[in-house]
Amino acid sequence: MKEAKSLSSSAWPDMVMSVLMYADAILDRLVHNAHRIELTGDSLRKMRKAEPAAASVAAVPRTRS
C-alpha cells in the first residue's frame, strides 16, 4: 500500500475502500470465533456512582506505620 502523501486525490476512494475491506475481514473473523456473554444486573459504574463517599475512601492508599 502506498503512503497517503504520495496518492492523488482521485486515488483516495480506492485506498479507503481497500482499508475498509481489510477491517471488515478482520472484524468478521473476530466476531465469528467469539463467544457471546450476556451480563445481567446493574453495572459497576452505576453501583460506584450511587456510593461516591465509599469509593473515594477506598481509593486513598494506606501507608504503613
mmCIF file of the N, C-alpha and C atoms, coordinates in Angstrom:
data_MODEL
# 
_entry.id   MODEL 
# 
loop_
_atom_site.group_PDB 
_atom_site.id 
_atom_site.type_symbol 
_atom_site.label_atom_id 
_atom_site.label_alt_id 
_atom_site.label_comp_id 
_atom_site.label_asym_id 
_atom_site.label_entity_id 
_atom_site.label_seq_id 
_atom_site.pdbx_PDB_ins_code 
_atom_site.Cartn_x 
_atom_site.Cartn_y 
_atom_site.Cartn_z 
_atom_site.occupancy 
_atom_site.B_iso_or_equiv 
_atom_site.pdbx_formal_charge 
_atom_site.auth_seq_id 
_atom_site.auth_comp_id 
_atom_site.auth_asym_id 
_atom_site.auth_atom_id 
_atom_site.pdbx_PDB_model_num 
ATOM 1   N N  . MET A 1 1  ? 0.847   -1.179  0.000  1.00 0.00 ? 1  MET A N  1 
ATOM 2   C CA . MET A 1 1  ? 0.000   0.000   0.000  1.00 0.00 ? 1  MET A CA 1 
ATOM 3   C C  . MET A 1 1  ? 0.892   1.241   0.000  1.00 0.00 ? 1  MET A C  1 
ATOM 4   N N  . LYS A 1 2  ? 0.521   2.225   -0.781 1.00 0.00 ? 2  LYS A N  1 
ATOM 5   C CA . LYS A 1 2  ? 1.288   3.459   -0.871 1.00 0.00 ? 2  LYS A CA 1 
ATOM 6   C C  . LYS A 1 2  ? 1.015   4.339   0.335  1.00 0.00 ? 2  LYS A C  1 
ATOM 7   N N  . GLU A 1 3  ? 1.963   5.242   0.568  1.00 0.00 ? 3  GLU A N  1 
ATOM 8   C CA . GLU A 1 3  ? 1.737   6.225   1.622  1.00 0.00 ? 3  GLU A CA 1 
ATOM 9   C C  . GLU A 1 3  ? 0.682   7.219   1.165  1.00 0.00 ? 3  GLU A C  1 
ATOM 10  N N  . ALA A 1 4  ? -0.047  7.761   2.100  1.00 0.00 ? 4  ALA A N  1 
ATOM 11  C CA . ALA A 1 4  ? -1.143  8.679   1.767  1.00 0.00 ? 4  ALA A CA 1 
ATOM 12  C C  . ALA A 1 4  ? -0.631  9.942   1.097  1.00 0.00 ? 4  ALA A C  1 
ATOM 13  N N  . LYS A 1 5  ? 0.551   10.406  1.460  1.00 0.00 ? 5  LYS A N  1 
ATOM 14  C CA . LYS A 1 5  ? 1.043   11.664  0.891  1.00 0.00 ? 5  LYS A CA 1 
ATOM 15  C C  . LYS A 1 5  ? 1.414   11.519  -0.586 1.00 0.00 ? 5  LYS A C  1 
ATOM 16  N N  . SER A 1 6  ? 1.648   10.295  -1.057 1.00 0.00 ? 6  SER A N  1 
ATOM 17  C CA . SER A 1 6  ? 2.018   10.106  -2.454 1.00 0.00 ? 6  SER A CA 1 
ATOM 18  C C  . SER A 1 6  ? 0.818   9.776   -3.339 1.00 0.00 ? 6  SER A C  1 
ATOM 19  N N  . LEU A 1 7  ? -0.364  9.786   -2.781 1.00 0.00 ? 7  LEU A N  1 
ATOM 20  C CA . LEU A 1 7  ? -1.560  9.478   -3.567 1.00 0.00 ? 7  LEU A CA 1 
ATOM 21  C C  . LEU A 1 7  ? -2.224  10.753  -4.072 1.00 0.00 ? 7  LEU A C  1 
ATOM 22  N N  . SER A 1 8  ? -2.742  10.681  -5.267 1.00 0.00 ? 8  SER A N  1 
ATOM 23  C CA . SER A 1 8  ? -3.527  11.806  -5.763 1.00 0.00 ? 8  SER A CA 1 
ATOM 24  C C  . SER A 1 8  ? -4.912  11.746  -5.126 1.00 0.00 ? 8  SER A C  1 
ATOM 25  N N  . SER A 1 9  ? -5.615  12.838  -5.170 1.00 0.00 ? 9  SER A N  1 
ATOM 26  C CA . SER A 1 9  ? -6.943  12.870  -4.544 1.00 0.00 ? 9  SER A CA 1 
ATOM 27  C C  . SER A 1 9  ? -7.907  11.904  -5.219 1.00 0.00 ? 9  SER A C  1 
ATOM 28  N N  . SER A 1 10 ? -7.691  11.610  -6.480 1.00 0.00 ? 10 SER A N  1 
ATOM 29  C CA . SER A 1 10 ? -8.585  10.676  -7.167 1.00 0.00 ? 10 SER A CA 1 
ATOM 30  C C  . SER A 1 10 ? -8.353  9.235   -6.725 1.00 0.00 ? 10 SER A C  1 
ATOM 31  N N  . ALA A 1 11 ? -7.189  8.934   -6.135 1.00 0.00 ? 11 ALA A N  1 
ATOM 32  C CA . ALA A 1 11 ? -6.880  7.569   -5.696 1.00 0.00 ? 11 ALA A CA 1 
ATOM 33  C C  . ALA A 1 11 ? -7.362  7.288   -4.270 1.00 0.00 ? 11 ALA A C  1 
ATOM 34  N N  . TRP A 1 12 ? -7.760  8.325   -3.552 1.00 0.00 ? 12 TRP A N  1 
ATOM 35  C CA . TRP A 1 12 ? -8.183  8.147   -2.159 1.00 0.00 ? 12 TRP A CA 1 
ATOM 36  C C  . TRP A 1 12 ? -9.362  7.187   -1.991 1.00 0.00 ? 12 TRP A C  1 
ATOM 37  N N  . PRO A 1 13 ? -10.412 7.288   -2.790 1.00 0.00 ? 13 PRO A N  1 
ATOM 38  C CA . PRO A 1 13 ? -11.540 6.359   -2.590 1.00 0.00 ? 13 PRO A CA 1 
ATOM 39  C C  . PRO A 1 13 ? -11.129 4.894   -2.697 1.00 0.00 ? 13 PRO A C  1 
ATOM 40  N N  . ASP A 1 14 ? -10.252 4.565   -3.655 1.00 0.00 ? 14 ASP A N  1 
ATOM 41  C CA . ASP A 1 14 ? -9.800  3.174   -3.788 1.00 0.00 ? 14 ASP A CA 1 
ATOM 42  C C  . ASP A 1 14 ? -9.013  2.728   -2.561 1.00 0.00 ? 14 ASP A C  1 
ATOM 43  N N  . MET A 1 15 ? -8.141  3.616   -2.047 1.00 0.00 ? 15 MET A N  1 
ATOM 44  C CA . MET A 1 15 ? -7.346  3.260   -0.878 1.00 0.00 ? 15 MET A CA 1 
ATOM 45  C C  . MET A 1 15 ? -8.239  3.069   0.355  1.00 0.00 ? 15 MET A C  1 
ATOM 46  N N  . VAL A 1 16 ? -9.186  3.978   0.528  1.00 0.00 ? 16 VAL A N  1 
ATOM 47  C CA . VAL A 1 16 ? -10.081 3.884   1.693  1.00 0.00 ? 16 VAL A CA 1 
ATOM 48  C C  . VAL A 1 16 ? -10.915 2.615   1.615  1.00 0.00 ? 16 VAL A C  1 
ATOM 49  N N  . MET A 1 17 ? -11.412 2.283   0.446  1.00 0.00 ? 17 MET A N  1 
ATOM 50  C CA . MET A 1 17 ? -12.225 1.070   0.304  1.00 0.00 ? 17 MET A CA 1 
ATOM 51  C C  . MET A 1 17 ? -11.402 -0.182  0.576  1.00 0.00 ? 17 MET A C  1 
ATOM 52  N N  . SER A 1 18 ? -10.134 -0.204  0.149  1.00 0.00 ? 18 SER A N  1 
ATOM 53  C CA . SER A 1 18 ? -9.319  -1.396  0.417  1.00 0.00 ? 18 SER A CA 1 
ATOM 54  C C  . SER A 1 18 ? -9.046  -1.524  1.910  1.00 0.00 ? 18 SER A C  1 
ATOM 55  N N  . VAL A 1 19 ? -8.829  -0.400  2.604  1.00 0.00 ? 19 VAL A N  1 
ATOM 56  C CA . VAL A 1 19 ? -8.615  -0.435  4.055  1.00 0.00 ? 19 VAL A CA 1 
ATOM 57  C C  . VAL A 1 19 ? -9.884  -0.915  4.751  1.00 0.00 ? 19 VAL A C  1 
ATOM 58  N N  . LEU A 1 20 ? -11.033 -0.438  4.301  1.00 0.00 ? 20 LEU A N  1 
ATOM 59  C CA . LEU A 1 20 ? -12.302 -0.860  4.902  1.00 0.00 ? 20 LEU A CA 1 
ATOM 60  C C  . LEU A 1 20 ? -12.556 -2.344  4.677  1.00 0.00 ? 20 LEU A C  1 
ATOM 61  N N  . MET A 1 21 ? -12.155 -2.861  3.525  1.00 0.00 ? 21 MET A N  1 
ATOM 62  C CA . MET A 1 21 ? -12.337 -4.288  3.258  1.00 0.00 ? 21 MET A CA 1 
ATOM 63  C C  . MET A 1 21 ? -11.474 -5.120  4.195  1.00 0.00 ? 21 MET A C  1 
ATOM 64  N N  . TYR A 1 22 ? -10.227 -4.678  4.440  1.00 0.00 ? 22 TYR A N  1 
ATOM 65  C CA . TYR A 1 22 ? -9.364  -5.388  5.388  1.00 0.00 ? 22 TYR A CA 1 
ATOM 66  C C  . TYR A 1 22 ? -9.957  -5.347  6.788  1.00 0.00 ? 22 TYR A C  1 
ATOM 67  N N  . ALA A 1 23 ? -10.432 -4.192  7.206  1.00 0.00 ? 23 ALA A N  1 
ATOM 68  C CA . ALA A 1 23 ? -11.016 -4.051  8.540  1.00 0.00 ? 23 ALA A CA 1 
ATOM 69  C C  . ALA A 1 23 ? -12.258 -4.921  8.676  1.00 0.00 ? 23 ALA A C  1 
ATOM 70  N N  . ASP A 1 24 ? -13.069 -4.966  7.630  1.00 0.00 ? 24 ASP A N  1 
ATOM 71  C CA . ASP A 1 24 ? -14.277 -5.786  7.651  1.00 0.00 ? 24 ASP A CA 1 
ATOM 72  C C  . ASP A 1 24 ? -13.926 -7.268  7.767  1.00 0.00 ? 24 ASP A C  1 
ATOM 73  N N  . ALA A 1 25 ? -12.900 -7.704  7.051  1.00 0.00 ? 25 ALA A N  1 
ATOM 74  C CA . ALA A 1 25 ? -12.491 -9.105  7.107  1.00 0.00 ? 25 ALA A CA 1 
ATOM 75  C C  . ALA A 1 25 ? -11.945 -9.475  8.484  1.00 0.00 ? 25 ALA A C  1 
ATOM 76  N N  . ILE A 1 26 ? -11.171 -8.582  9.087  1.00 0.00 ? 26 ILE A N  1 
ATOM 77  C CA . ILE A 1 26 ? -10.614 -8.843  10.422 1.00 0.00 ? 26 ILE A CA 1 
ATOM 78  C C  . ILE A 1 26 ? -11.737 -8.926  11.449 1.00 0.00 ? 26 ILE A C  1 
ATOM 79  N N  . LEU A 1 27 ? -12.671 -7.969  11.417 1.00 0.00 ? 27 LEU A N  1 
ATOM 80  C CA . LEU A 1 27 ? -13.789 -7.992  12.364 1.00 0.00 ? 27 LEU A CA 1 
ATOM 81  C C  . LEU A 1 27 ? -14.676 -9.208  12.155 1.00 0.00 ? 27 LEU A C  1 
ATOM 82  N N  . ASP A 1 28 ? -14.846 -9.624  10.913 1.00 0.00 ? 28 ASP A N  1 
ATOM 83  C CA . ASP A 1 28 ? -15.652 -10.803 10.623 1.00 0.00 ? 28 ASP A CA 1 
ATOM 84  C C  . ASP A 1 28 ? -15.046 -12.039 11.270 1.00 0.00 ? 28 ASP A C  1 
ATOM 85  N N  . ARG A 1 29 ? -13.732 -12.184 11.191 1.00 0.00 ? 29 ARG A N  1 
ATOM 86  C CA . ARG A 1 29 ? -13.076 -13.336 11.824 1.00 0.00 ? 29 ARG A CA 1 
ATOM 87  C C  . ARG A 1 29 ? -13.160 -13.270 13.341 1.00 0.00 ? 29 ARG A C  1 
ATOM 88  N N  . LEU A 1 30 ? -12.998 -12.074 13.910 1.00 0.00 ? 30 LEU A N  1 
ATOM 89  C CA . LEU A 1 30 ? -13.087 -11.941 15.368 1.00 0.00 ? 30 LEU A CA 1 
ATOM 90  C C  . LEU A 1 30 ? -14.483 -12.286 15.869 1.00 0.00 ? 30 LEU A C  1 
ATOM 91  N N  . VAL A 1 31 ? -15.493 -11.758 15.200 1.00 0.00 ? 31 VAL A N  1 
ATOM 92  C CA . VAL A 1 31 ? -16.867 -11.995 15.634 1.00 0.00 ? 31 VAL A CA 1 
ATOM 93  C C  . VAL A 1 31 ? -17.267 -13.451 15.406 1.00 0.00 ? 31 VAL A C  1 
ATOM 94  N N  . HIS A 1 32 ? -16.811 -14.039 14.323 1.00 0.00 ? 32 HIS A N  1 
ATOM 95  C CA . HIS A 1 32 ? -17.160 -15.425 14.014 1.00 0.00 ? 32 HIS A CA 1 
ATOM 96  C C  . HIS A 1 32 ? -16.631 -16.385 15.079 1.00 0.00 ? 32 HIS A C  1 
ATOM 97  N N  . ASN A 1 33 ? -15.446 -16.114 15.610 1.00 0.00 ? 33 ASN A N  1 
ATOM 98  C CA . ASN A 1 33 ? -14.824 -17.007 16.583 1.00 0.00 ? 33 ASN A CA 1 
ATOM 99  C C  . ASN A 1 33 ? -15.065 -16.580 18.027 1.00 0.00 ? 33 ASN A C  1 
ATOM 100 N N  . ALA A 1 34 ? -15.869 -15.556 18.235 1.00 0.00 ? 34 ALA A N  1 
ATOM 101 C CA . ALA A 1 34 ? -16.086 -15.024 19.584 1.00 0.00 ? 34 ALA A CA 1 
ATOM 102 C C  . ALA A 1 34 ? -17.209 -15.753 20.295 1.00 0.00 ? 34 ALA A C  1 
ATOM 103 N N  . HIS A 1 35 ? -17.160 -15.721 21.612 1.00 0.00 ? 35 HIS A N  1 
ATOM 104 C CA . HIS A 1 35 ? -18.237 -16.234 22.449 1.00 0.00 ? 35 HIS A CA 1 
ATOM 105 C C  . HIS A 1 35 ? -19.005 -15.042 22.987 1.00 0.00 ? 35 HIS A C  1 
ATOM 106 N N  . ARG A 1 36 ? -20.316 -15.140 23.006 1.00 0.00 ? 36 ARG A N  1 
ATOM 107 C CA . ARG A 1 36 ? -21.149 -14.047 23.498 1.00 0.00 ? 36 ARG A CA 1 
ATOM 108 C C  . ARG A 1 36 ? -21.474 -14.296 24.964 1.00 0.00 ? 36 ARG A C  1 
ATOM 109 N N  . ILE A 1 37 ? -21.212 -13.300 25.797 1.00 0.00 ? 37 ILE A N  1 
ATOM 110 C CA . ILE A 1 37 ? -21.504 -13.377 27.228 1.00 0.00 ? 37 ILE A CA 1 
ATOM 111 C C  . ILE A 1 37 ? -22.496 -12.269 27.545 1.00 0.00 ? 37 ILE A C  1 
ATOM 112 N N  . GLU A 1 38 ? -23.672 -12.657 28.008 1.00 0.00 ? 38 GLU A N  1 
ATOM 113 C CA . GLU A 1 38 ? -24.680 -11.670 28.367 1.00 0.00 ? 38 GLU A CA 1 
ATOM 114 C C  . GLU A 1 38 ? -24.659 -11.472 29.874 1.00 0.00 ? 38 GLU A C  1 
ATOM 115 N N  . LEU A 1 39 ? -24.479 -10.239 30.279 1.00 0.00 ? 39 LEU A N  1 
ATOM 116 C CA . LEU A 1 39 ? -24.410 -9.897  31.695 1.00 0.00 ? 39 LEU A CA 1 
ATOM 117 C C  . LEU A 1 39 ? -25.751 -9.347  32.152 1.00 0.00 ? 39 LEU A C  1 
ATOM 118 N N  . THR A 1 40 ? -26.087 -9.617  33.397 1.00 0.00 ? 40 THR A N  1 
ATOM 119 C CA . THR A 1 40 ? -27.323 -9.096  33.966 1.00 0.00 ? 40 THR A CA 1 
ATOM 120 C C  . THR A 1 40 ? -26.998 -8.282  35.206 1.00 0.00 ? 40 THR A C  1 
ATOM 121 N N  . GLY A 1 41 ? -27.936 -7.480  35.633 1.00 0.00 ? 41 GLY A N  1 
ATOM 122 C CA . GLY A 1 41 ? -27.746 -6.677  36.834 1.00 0.00 ? 41 GLY A CA 1 
ATOM 123 C C  . GLY A 1 41 ? -27.186 -5.301  36.514 1.00 0.00 ? 41 GLY A C  1 
ATOM 124 N N  . ASP A 1 42 ? -27.044 -4.494  37.551 1.00 0.00 ? 42 ASP A N  1 
ATOM 125 C CA . ASP A 1 42 ? -26.511 -3.143  37.392 1.00 0.00 ? 42 ASP A CA 1 
ATOM 126 C C  . ASP A 1 42 ? -25.026 -3.191  37.082 1.00 0.00 ? 42 ASP A C  1 
ATOM 127 N N  . SER A 1 43 ? -24.563 -2.184  36.367 1.00 0.00 ? 43 SER A N  1 
ATOM 128 C CA . SER A 1 43 ? -23.143 -2.101  36.055 1.00 0.00 ? 43 SER A CA 1 
ATOM 129 C C  . SER A 1 43 ? -22.378 -1.604  37.280 1.00 0.00 ? 43 SER A C  1 
ATOM 130 N N  . LEU A 1 44 ? -21.096 -1.858  37.306 1.00 0.00 ? 44 LEU A N  1 
ATOM 131 C CA . LEU A 1 44 ? -20.271 -1.383  38.416 1.00 0.00 ? 44 LEU A CA 1 
ATOM 132 C C  . LEU A 1 44 ? -20.224 0.135   38.449 1.00 0.00 ? 44 LEU A C  1 
ATOM 133 N N  . ARG A 1 45 ? -20.311 0.776   37.293 1.00 0.00 ? 45 ARG A N  1 
ATOM 134 C CA . ARG A 1 45 ? -20.321 2.240   37.259 1.00 0.00 ? 45 ARG A CA 1 
ATOM 135 C C  . ARG A 1 45 ? -21.531 2.789   38.003 1.00 0.00 ? 45 ARG A C  1 
ATOM 136 N N  . LYS A 1 46 ? -22.694 2.176   37.790 1.00 0.00 ? 46 LYS A N  1 
ATOM 137 C CA . LYS A 1 46 ? -23.893 2.641   38.494 1.00 0.00 ? 46 LYS A CA 1 
ATOM 138 C C  . LYS A 1 46 ? -23.765 2.400   39.993 1.00 0.00 ? 46 LYS A C  1 
ATOM 139 N N  . MET A 1 47 ? -23.220 1.249   40.369 1.00 0.00 ? 47 MET A N  1 
ATOM 140 C CA . MET A 1 47 ? -23.088 0.943   41.794 1.00 0.00 ? 47 MET A CA 1 
ATOM 141 C C  . MET A 1 47 ? -22.097 1.894   42.461 1.00 0.00 ? 47 MET A C  1 
ATOM 142 N N  . ARG A 1 48 ? -21.000 2.193   41.781 1.00 0.00 ? 48 ARG A N  1 
ATOM 143 C CA . ARG A 1 48 ? -19.998 3.106   42.353 1.00 0.00 ? 48 ARG A CA 1 
ATOM 144 C C  . ARG A 1 48 ? -20.512 4.539   42.396 1.00 0.00 ? 48 ARG A C  1 
ATOM 145 N N  . LYS A 1 49 ? -21.315 4.921   41.406 1.00 0.00 ? 49 LYS A N  1 
ATOM 146 C CA . LYS A 1 49 ? -21.862 6.268   41.384 1.00 0.00 ? 49 LYS A CA 1 
ATOM 147 C C  . LYS A 1 49 ? -22.868 6.473   42.517 1.00 0.00 ? 49 LYS A C  1 
ATOM 148 N N  . ALA A 1 50 ? -23.560 5.422   42.913 1.00 0.00 ? 50 ALA A N  1 
ATOM 149 C CA . ALA A 1 50 ? -24.552 5.512   43.978 1.00 0.00 ? 50 ALA A CA 1 
ATOM 150 C C  . ALA A 1 50 ? -23.900 5.739   45.337 1.00 0.00 ? 50 ALA A C  1 
ATOM 151 N N  . GLU A 1 51 ? -22.670 5.284   45.509 1.00 0.00 ? 51 GLU A N  1 
ATOM 152 C CA . GLU A 1 51 ? -21.960 5.453   46.779 1.00 0.00 ? 51 GLU A CA 1 
ATOM 153 C C  . GLU A 1 51 ? -20.628 6.161   46.549 1.00 0.00 ? 51 GLU A C  1 
ATOM 154 N N  . PRO A 1 52 ? -20.637 7.475   46.265 1.00 0.00 ? 52 PRO A N  1 
ATOM 155 C CA . PRO A 1 52 ? -19.387 8.175   45.953 1.00 0.00 ? 52 PRO A CA 1 
ATOM 156 C C  . PRO A 1 52 ? -18.452 8.310   47.155 1.00 0.00 ? 52 PRO A C  1 
ATOM 157 N N  . ALA A 1 53 ? -18.989 8.422   48.376 1.00 0.00 ? 53 ALA A N  1 
ATOM 158 C CA . ALA A 1 53 ? -18.134 8.586   49.557 1.00 0.00 ? 53 ALA A CA 1 
ATOM 159 C C  . ALA A 1 53 ? -17.332 7.323   49.827 1.00 0.00 ? 53 ALA A C  1 
ATOM 160 N N  . ALA A 1 54 ? -17.935 6.179   49.735 1.00 0.00 ? 54 ALA A N  1 
ATOM 161 C CA . ALA A 1 54 ? -17.243 4.925   49.989 1.00 0.00 ? 54 ALA A CA 1 
ATOM 162 C C  . ALA A 1 54 ? -16.178 4.668   48.930 1.00 0.00 ? 54 ALA A C  1 
ATOM 163 N N  . ALA A 1 55 ? -16.451 5.025   47.682 1.00 0.00 ? 55 ALA A N  1 
ATOM 164 C CA . ALA A 1 55 ? -15.491 4.802   46.609 1.00 0.00 ? 55 ALA A CA 1 
ATOM 165 C C  . ALA A 1 55 ? -14.280 5.696   46.766 1.00 0.00 ? 55 ALA A C  1 
ATOM 166 N N  . SER A 1 56 ? -14.478 6.950   47.211 1.00 0.00 ? 56 SER A N  1 
ATOM 167 C CA . SER A 1 56 ? -13.344 7.852   47.340 1.00 0.00 ? 56 SER A CA 1 
ATOM 168 C C  . SER A 1 56 ? -12.461 7.460   48.523 1.00 0.00 ? 56 SER A C  1 
ATOM 169 N N  . VAL A 1 57 ? -13.039 6.934   49.570 1.00 0.00 ? 57 VAL A N  1 
ATOM 170 C CA . VAL A 1 57 ? -12.248 6.486   50.719 1.00 0.00 ? 57 VAL A CA 1 
ATOM 171 C C  . VAL A 1 57 ? -11.438 5.254   50.351 1.00 0.00 ? 57 VAL A C  1 
ATOM 172 N N  . ALA A 1 58 ? -12.023 4.354   49.596 1.00 0.00 ? 58 ALA A N  1 
ATOM 173 C CA . ALA A 1 58 ? -11.335 3.131   49.207 1.00 0.00 ? 58 ALA A CA 1 
ATOM 174 C C  . ALA A 1 58 ? -10.198 3.419   48.235 1.00 0.00 ? 58 ALA A C  1 
ATOM 175 N N  . ALA A 1 59 ? -10.257 4.543   47.515 1.00 0.00 ? 59 ALA A N  1 
ATOM 176 C CA . ALA A 1 59 ? -9.245  4.855   46.526 1.00 0.00 ? 59 ALA A CA 1 
ATOM 177 C C  . ALA A 1 59 ? -7.989  5.461   47.147 1.00 0.00 ? 59 ALA A C  1 
ATOM 178 N N  . VAL A 1 60 ? -8.067  5.927   48.394 1.00 0.00 ? 60 VAL A N  1 
ATOM 179 C CA . VAL A 1 60 ? -6.914  6.534   49.048 1.00 0.00 ? 60 VAL A CA 1 
ATOM 180 C C  . VAL A 1 60 ? -5.972  5.439   49.524 1.00 0.00 ? 60 VAL A C  1 
ATOM 181 N N  . PRO A 1 61 ? -4.708  5.464   49.080 1.00 0.00 ? 61 PRO A N  1 
ATOM 182 C CA . PRO A 1 61 ? -3.769  4.413   49.511 1.00 0.00 ? 61 PRO A CA 1 
ATOM 183 C C  . PRO A 1 61 ? -3.402  4.555   50.981 1.00 0.00 ? 61 PRO A C  1 
ATOM 184 N N  . ARG A 1 62 ? -3.278  3.433   51.641 1.00 0.00 ? 62 ARG A N  1 
ATOM 185 C CA . ARG A 1 62 ? -2.889  3.445   53.058 1.00 0.00 ? 62 ARG A CA 1 
ATOM 186 C C  . ARG A 1 62 ? -1.381  3.328   53.163 1.00 0.00 ? 62 ARG A C  1 
ATOM 187 N N  . THR A 1 63 ? -0.816  4.031   54.122 1.00 0.00 ? 63 THR A N  1 
ATOM 188 C CA . THR A 1 63 ? 0.625   3.939   54.354 1.00 0.00 ? 63 THR A CA 1 
ATOM 189 C C  . THR A 1 63 ? 0.869   3.089   55.590 1.00 0.00 ? 63 THR A C  1 
ATOM 190 N N  . ARG A 1 64 ? 1.969   2.359   55.558 1.00 0.00 ? 64 ARG A N  1 
ATOM 191 C CA . ARG A 1 64 ? 2.306   1.538   56.727 1.00 0.00 ? 64 ARG A CA 1 
ATOM 192 C C  . ARG A 1 64 ? 3.010   2.393   57.767 1.00 0.00 ? 64 ARG A C  1 
ATOM 193 N N  . SER A 1 65 ? 2.699   2.136   59.041 1.00 0.00 ? 65 SER A N  1 
ATOM 194 C CA . SER A 1 65 ? 3.345   2.908   60.094 1.00 0.00 ? 65 SER A CA 1 
ATOM 195 C C  . SER A 1 65 ? 4.450   2.130   60.740 1.00 0.00 ? 65 SER A C  1 
# 
